[in-house]
Each structure stands twice: as C-alpha cells, then as structure tokens.
Amino acid sequence: MVDNAVMKDVCGFNFSGTRSKALDFDAKKSWAELSPHTTWDSAGMSNGLIEDLATAVVHRFICYNVTGKKEANKVSEVELFLLWAMRAGVRVCSMTFLQNSLQEIALTRRGLPALGHFVTALANHFDITPEAYRLPGEIALQERSEMRCLNYNELKQADLIRNQTTAKEYTKRTAYDTYFKKLQQGQPNSDPAGSSRQPTEGDEHEQMNIDEDYLLPPPPAG
C-alpha cells in the first residue's frame, strides 16, 4: 500500500500539518497575474501565454514529469493552482496534487503519466526486481533522481526563447498571436462568469498530524 509513510520514504514528502481548501484561490485572477492581456478559459490556456519565462518553464517541467511532454502546451486549473501557490509562497499538499493529476489523466484521457522515475522509486522501495515481473532491463538502471529536463531545443520549439541568452517577448510569441486571432474570429473564452470551481467537500485522503497548514489543489476536471 502506497500511503503517506511510503511517500515520505520514497519522495521525501513531509506529511505534517492540516489540509484545507484554498479559499482565496481564484483561477481568473490567478491567470490574470500570469497573463495580464488574456482571460482564463476553464478548458485550459496555452503555456506560451504565461508572461514570466521562469513560470512558463516551471509549468513545462511539471508536465514533463507528471502528465507527459505532449501536455506541456496547456495549463490546466490544477496546474494553475500549483503555480499560484509557488508564487504566493503557500504550502501545497504534494500527495493530493499527484493523486489529482493521475485522476485527471484517467478521467479525461489527458496524456500518459510521465512518472517512470516515481514508479522506479516505488519498485526500489518495495524491493521489486524487474526480472520477477518481466520488466524491461532498462528499468533496473533508472534512478528516482532521473527526471525529464528541458533543453535549449525544447525551449526554442516552445517559442519561449530567441536564443541561448535571450527570452522571447511575451507579446511576440506565436501563442499570443493565435489567442487574439481566435478572439477576432468570434471564438471567445468558454469559461462562465464567476469564480473558479473549488475543491469538493470532504477529503478521502489520509489525515496528517497537526503541525503546519497545507492547501489542497482543485479536483481534476470531470
């Protein structure tokens, strides 16, 4: 069973504190801080619309190592929440984020889990040998510290940089032009008025000891 104790041993997660909803998180407002000239769409927004280069790169890194490289172009609400938490300096329950990300993949068929490093770490923790389960030999050679990184070519292809020393201006990116062309063609945001959807009542996950406070990310889209 992969419980909080196992996650702490495998990933170093600190499971102490209480968990609660982030009542002050609003997707529209949070996105406006990242992309001041665009409006949040609940279906997700382009990674290229994030003005701050470092934030855009962090989002792509998260996708590369959780939902997969192909999903790095789109910012989901769960990912937006995590970016908001990082910028606001608030603690987030990493276990819940991981669980919600996997659930989102299962419910919406969004990408494939890019968690080879995590699965390998679990196998090592439980002393599972690849030979016993006829797993590829390469798995035995992986270390949990091996995570997918972003290189120059990938950042260039994502239209985030001009060269190795210069970032591409936010308003000069292809994603920016595409966004406003769609608006001119009568394709506005589909997000209804009002604040962002908040996490559902209750918490089915394991409780933690009271020490510090951690915020729960929104549930994945159904």
N, C-alpha and C positions, 0 to 999 in steps of 0.2 A: 504494500500500500504506500502510495506517494503522499505523505501527509506533511504538515509543516516542519516536523523534525527532520524528515528526509530532505526537504527543500533547503533547510538551513545547512545541513551537512554537505549537500551537493553544490549548491549555488552560493552559500554564504548569506542567504537572506536572513534578516533579523526580524523574527516574528514576535515582537513585543509591542504592546500597546492596544488601543481600541480602534475599531474601524467605523467610519461614519460616512454619510453622503457628503459630497462637496456642494453644499447649498449655494455657494457663491459662484459656481461654475456655470457659465452661460456660453454655449457654443458660438452664437452670433457675435457676442462681444469679444470672446477669446480669439476668434478668427480675425476680427477687425484689427486686433492688435498685431497680428502676424501679417495681414494683407490689407492695409488700410483703404485700398481702392476697389476692393471686391466684397461681395456679400456671401455669407456662408450658405451652402446648399446641403441639406441633410443627406443627400446622396453621396456626398464627398466632394472634395476640392482638389485641384491639381497641386502637387508638390512644388511645381515651378512658380506658383503664385505666392509662396512664402517669401516675404521681402528679405529677411535676415538670412544670409548664406549659412551661417553656423546652424541655425534652427532647421533649415531645409536639409542639411547634411545629416543632422542627428535623426531626423524623421526617416530618411532613406536608410540609415544604418539600422534603425529599429526594424524596418520592414525586411531588410536583407536577412536579418537573423531571427525573425518570428514568422511573418506571413509570406515571405519569399520576395525575390527581386522584382518579379513582374508587378507586384502590388505597390512598389515604391513610388509610383507616379501619382497615387491617390491618397489623400488624407482622410481617414475615417474619423468618426466622432470620438471613438475610444483613443485613437492616436492623438487627436487634437487635445483631449483631456490630459494626456501624458505630457505633451509639450507645454500646455498651460501650467501644469504642476511644476515642471522643471523651471520655467521662467519665474513662477511665483515663489519658488523655494519651499514648497509644501511637500510633505511626505506622502507617498503613494503605496498602497498595498501591491507589491510586485506580483505576488501569487495570484491575486484576483485579476490583475491585468493579463497575466499569462493564460489563466483559465478563460477569461472573456475572449481573448484573441483566438484561442483554439475553438471556442464555441462559435465565434463569428465565421471562422473558416468552414465549420461543419454546417451551419445553418444557411449560409449564403453561397457556399462553394467558392469562397473568395481565396484564390491562390492555394498553395500547398504549404504545409508547415515547414519552415526552414529551420528546423530545430535539431539538426544532426549532432551538433556539439552537446546539446542538452540530453538527447537520448543516449549518446555515448557515455556521458557523465553518470546517468542513472544506471546504465549497464555495468559500469565500473563499480558503482556504489553497491549494487546487489551481487557483484561478482559473477556476472553472466558472461560466459565465453562465447564468441561468435561461432566457434565450431559446433557447439551444442545445438545451436538453432540454425545452422547452415547459413549464417550471415556472411556477406562479402568480407574478404580478408582485410580490406581497407579500413573497415570499421574499427578493428582492433588497434590500428595505428593512430586513430584520431585522439586528440586530447580535448578536454572540455574548454580549454582556453582558445581553441581554434574557432574563431568567429569570422564571418564573412566581412571583409573590409571593402572600402570604396577606393578605387584608384583614380588616377588622372583621367583616363579614358572614359570611365563611367560618369564622372562629374561633368566632363565635356559633353558627353552624349546626352546627359540630363539637361543641358543648356544652362548650367549654374555658373560656369566659369568661362572666361575668354581664353586664358592660357594658364600656365602653371603659377603665375603670380598675380593674376587679375580676376576678380569676380565679375560676373556679368550683371549689369544693372537690372534691377527688378523689373522695370518697365520696358526693357529691351528683350526680355525672354519671349520665346515662342508661346509659352503658356499664357502670358499676359495678352498678347495679340489675339490668340484664339478665344480667350474668355470674352473680350469685348466684341469680337466679330459675331459670336453666338448671341450676345445681347442685341446687337443691331439686327440680327435675323429673327428676332422675336422669340428667343429661347432664354427667358429669364430664369432665375433660381426657382426651384420647385419647393423650397423649404417654406412651410406655412408660418404665419406670424406667431409671435410668442417666443418664450424662452426655450432653450434646448430640453430635450427629453432627459429626465433624471433617472437614476438607478431605481429599480423596483424595490418594493418593501421587503424586508427580511434579508437575511444573509445565510445561505446554506453552507457556507464555508466554515472551516474550523475556527473557533474563537481563540483569541490571543490573550496573553497576560497584560494587565493594565500597567503601562509604563509610559508610552508615548502614543500620540494620535497619528493615524494613517487614514488617508482618504481613499474611497472606493471609486474606481473608474466607472463610467456609464456601462450598462449592459450592451452586448452586441446587437446590431440591428436584426430583427426577426424576419 
